[in-house]
Every structure is written in structure tokens, then in C-alpha cells.
């Protein structure tokens, strides 16, 4: 009877070890966040880097776009993004932290994807449609991030910081709407005409 129980326990331990080795449990780094405030600050650093990287990517997108409406929307969003960087610096001050950037892998990947789309399309309506697609992926990432950050700030009773983050969230939602309107008003239809030629 004991032999069966030992085998069963041994099999359970072996199964648990296999589950962990398949990546189910991630070992935290030595400087991993232990509390919500640390996660909040870490996430702020991440989006701070992301916004700064975006100020370098947007001019390239504008230069490669041919639709006047799209170029205008991108350039306007560049100005808005620069304001958002200043707002993030204000958030860091409000919570007593130094403004610092930490590389954002997600934004780096989204920007690279945008560059790939431009390389894989001819300049004109098709590339414009691709630029909108890439831009909206970026906007959706930012909407998710700022929504989360605003919620974290409220939970941490950082109401002033939450208000600033909410303001940026609304700007990102507005940018997404502008891109959608640009796509559906002309650009996607112009791009579809390229298929017919």
C-alpha cells in the first residue's frame, strides 16, 4: 500500500516539475516589483520610453503618407504626443519619482511592424492604409496602457496623477477615432481601387 502511495506522490511531484519547466511559473528578476506602487512606477517608465520613441517614428510615417488628411493627423498627433511626454513628467513629479525611461518592448515591436508595412507597400493609398493600421495598433496599445495606469493611480489614491493620465487616455481615444475616420472616408476605398487596376 505504501509503495503505491509513494509512486503516486512521486508522479505528482514529477508532473509539477514538468509543468514549471514548461514556463508555467516565471521566476521574477531580482528587482521585480513587489507592490502595486512599484508596478505603477515601472509601467510609467515603460510608457515614457514608448512616447519618446513614438516622437521619432511619427515623422517617418508622415513623410511616407500621401493622403493630406493622414499627414495632417500624424503631425497633429506628434504635437499631442510631445504634450503627453510633458504630462508624464508631471505625473512622475506628483508621485515623488524622477522621470526615467525604461525600454518598452511592446512599442519597439509596434514601431518595427509599422516600418515593415511601409517597406512592404508601394507609396500611395495602399501604404497609407498600412500606416493607419500600424498607427491604430499603437493607439490601442496606448489606450490599454493609459487606462490601466489611471486605474492604478486611483487605487493608490494618486487622484491628481490619475486625472492627468485620464486626459492622455482621452487624447489617445480621439486619435484612434481620427484614424478610423481617415480610413473609412477615403483611404481604404482608394487602396481597394488599386486591386482593380
Secondary structure, 3 states (H helix, E strand, C coil): CHHHHHHHHHHHHHHHHHHHHHHHCCCCCCCCCCCHHHHHHHHHHHHHHHHHHHHHHHHHHHHHCCCHHHHHHHHHHHHHHHHHHHHHHHHHHHCCCCCCCCCCHHHHHHHHHHHHHHHCCCCCHHHHHHHHHHHHHHHHHHHHHHHHHHHHHHHCCCHHHHHHHHHHHHHHHHHHHHHHHHHHHHHHHHHHHHHHC
